[in-house]
Amino acid sequence: MSILEVSNIQKSFDSETILKGISFSMEEGESVSIIGSSGSGKTTLLRCLNFLETPDEGTISVRGEQIFDAHGPVLKPEEIRKRRLHFGMVFQQFNLFPQYTALENVMLAPKITTDSPDISQIEKNGKELLDQMGLSDRMNNYPHQLSGGQQQRVAIARALALKPDILCFDEPTSALDPELTGEVLKVIRGLAEQKTTMIIVTHEMTFARDVSDKVIFMDGGVIVEQGESHAVIDDPKEERTRQFLASYSGV
């Protein structure tokens, strides 16, 4: 059984249709990279999966359970919050709370989403995650005391703290200087090696090819091509995919 089944997701804003029937599935432990030009619908798709946007059409299922149906009953806010926990989201701009330390940022969500939280266990888990991110010496630092790469690694630890079924990245290196990009990509590569189930919206084509199990190329709100990562990046079947990849050197 697939861990995620997405069927016919459509989304419009005003008169503009952003997603035009997106369907795909992925297996547990699989890493899927989504590539495409700006405006192709990649981020909107992630936001629909995370219930930050509501699709106009389509269904979403996780582990065989349908968690969204555009024609089903309107979900109450508490139901949305519960279903959102299936997905961990790492944004472009980190979105850390400036008044909290790195450790406090990682601990916050488990504290407020868990009934009768065990604070000592949440703290232990938070420290272990930050250590996994290579930040054991930065746990008590505030966001303004961290580099962009360090802040993004805190954001990854925060997303992992809730033990989501699927970890989602929205252009995780786009706000970083080139010299800091490598440290974040190294962390994501490590997660892939640990078989963390991930969806990664990225403009790093070599990374998508070498780290992902599958690549999805989107253009104009549709999936133009999808398949095994090396096949899509190195030997694309569709002309539009070839045109897009031709603009990237080193692929």
N, C-alpha and C positions, 0 to 999 in steps of 0.2 A: 504493500500500500504506500502511495506517495505521502510524504509529510505535508505537502502543499499542493492544492489543486485550485487554479485560478481559471475561471471560465467566463468569456465574453464580457470582460470589464469595459464599460464605457463611461466616459465622464466629459461633461461640457461645462464651460463657464460662460454665462451669457449666451451668445450665439456661436461661440467657438468650441468645436469638439476637439478635445485634447487626446482622449483615448478612444479608439474606434474598434473595440472588440478584442481585448487582449486575453489570450488563453495560453497557459503553460502549466507545467507541473515540475516538481523537484522531489528528490529522494532525501531521506535523512542522512546527514553527514556530507551532503553535496554543497559545493560552492558554485554559485551562478553569478556571473558578471553580466550586467546590462550596459551596453554601450550605445552611442548614438549622438547626434548633434544636439546642441542646445535647442530646447523647444520640441524635442521629439516625444516627450511624455514620460520620460524615465522617472523624474522626481514625483510627478503626479501619481504614477503607479505605486511607488513606495508609500506615498501619503494615503492612498486608498487602502493598501494592505494594513497600515497602522491605524486606520480609523481616524486619521486627521482630515480626510476628505471622505465623502459618501458617494460611491459610484451611482450612476443613474441606471445602469443595467449590470447584470452579471451576478456570479456567486463566488464565494471564497470558502474553501474548506481546509482545515488543519487536522491531520491525523484521522481523516475520515469523518470529522464532525463539521457540518456546515455552520460557519460562524457569521456568514453574511449572505443575504439574498435580497436583491434590490426590490423584489416583489413580496417580500415577507413583511412581518410586522415591524413598525418603527422601533428601533432599539432605544431603551431608556439610557440615560447617561451612565448609570452604574453598570449596565450590561456592556456598554461600549468600553468602559475602563477595564472590565474583566477580560473581554476578548482581545483588547489591545495588548495584554500581557503575553500573548502568544508571540509577539514580535518585540525585539529590542531594536531601538532606532539610534543610530549615530549620525548626527547632523554635520553639515559642512562647517558651521560656525561654533561647534563645541557646546554652546548653551549651558555652561556650568553656572551654578549660583555663586556670585562673587563673594558673598558673605560667609560661605562655608569653605572649610579646608578640602583638600582632595579626598581625604577619607570620609568626611561628612557628606560630600557630594555623592560618593558611592553608596553610603549607608542610607541616604534619605528615602529613596523609593521603597526598599524593603521594609523600612520602619513604618511607613504610612500605608502600605498596601497589605501588610500581614496582620491577621488577627492575633492579638496577644503576642507581639513580637519579642523574641529573645535577643535583647540588645547585644549581649556579649557574643552570641553566635553571629549576629549580623556584622558586628565589628571584626570578628575573626575572619569571616568570609571576605569582608572589604579589604582587609590587610593582605589576604592571600591573593586577591585579584590585582591589587596595586603592585604587589611583588611580581606577579606574573607579567605585568606590563613594564617591569623594570623601574618601578617608582617607589621602592621601599624606603628610599631616603627623602621622598617628597610628600609623604602622607599628610604632614601637618602644614604644608604650604597652601596658601590661597591662590586662586587662579591667576591673579596678577603677578604672582611670583614664579609662574611657570612659563616655559616657552610654549609656542603654539603646538609643537609636536607632543610635549608633555600634557598639555590640556586635552588634546585629542585622545591620548592614551587613557587619561582619567575618564573621558566620556565613554570610551570603549568598556572600561571596567564597570562604569555605572550601568551601561546597557546589559552587561553580563550578570550583574548582581541579582537580577530578577529571574535568572535561569530561563530565558525565553526559548521557545521552540526554534525560532529562526532569528538570526541577527542580521539587521539591515544597515547598510552603509550608503549614505547619500554623498557621493563625491568626497570621501573622507580626507583627501589631501589637497583639495582645491583652494583652501584658505591658508595653505602652508607655503613657506619659502621652499625652494627646491632642495636645500640642504637638510630640511626637516622631514621631507616627504619619505625618505628612505626608512626612517625609524618607525613610522606608522605602518608603512607597507610590510616591514619585517614582522610587526606584531600580527597583522592580518594573515600573513603567510604562515605564521606559527599556529594561528587558530585553524587555518585550513588543514594543516598537517595533523591537528588533533581531531579532525573531522567535525568541526563545528559547522552546523548548517547555516549558510550565509547567502544573502543576496547583496551584491556590491554594484552600485551604480558608479562607474569610474570612467575616467578619460585616460587611464594608464593602460595602453593597449598591450604592452609586453607583459605587464603584471597580470592582466586579464587572461592572456594566453597561457602563461606559465603556472598560475596558481589556481585558476578556476577549473572546475570539471566541465562546465557548460557555459557558453556565451550566447546571449540574446542580443541581436542588433535591432534597435527600434528606429523608425523614421516616420515622421508625420502621423504619429499616434497609432501605428500598427507594428507588429513584429514582422520584419522583412525576412529575417533568417535567424535560426537558432540551431545549435548542435554542439558537438564536442569542441572544446575551446581551440585546440590547434587547427582543427578543420575549418572553423569559421574564420579565424584570424589569418591563417597561412594559405588557405585554399577556399575562399568564399565562393559560393555558387551563384549568388545574385549580383547583378551588375551594380545595384545601388550600394551594396556592402563593399564591393571592390572600390567604388568611387570614394566612399567614406574613409576606408583604410588607407587609400593612396595619399591622403593628406597627413598621415603620420609617418615620420621617419623612424627607422630602427625596428620596425615590426617585421 
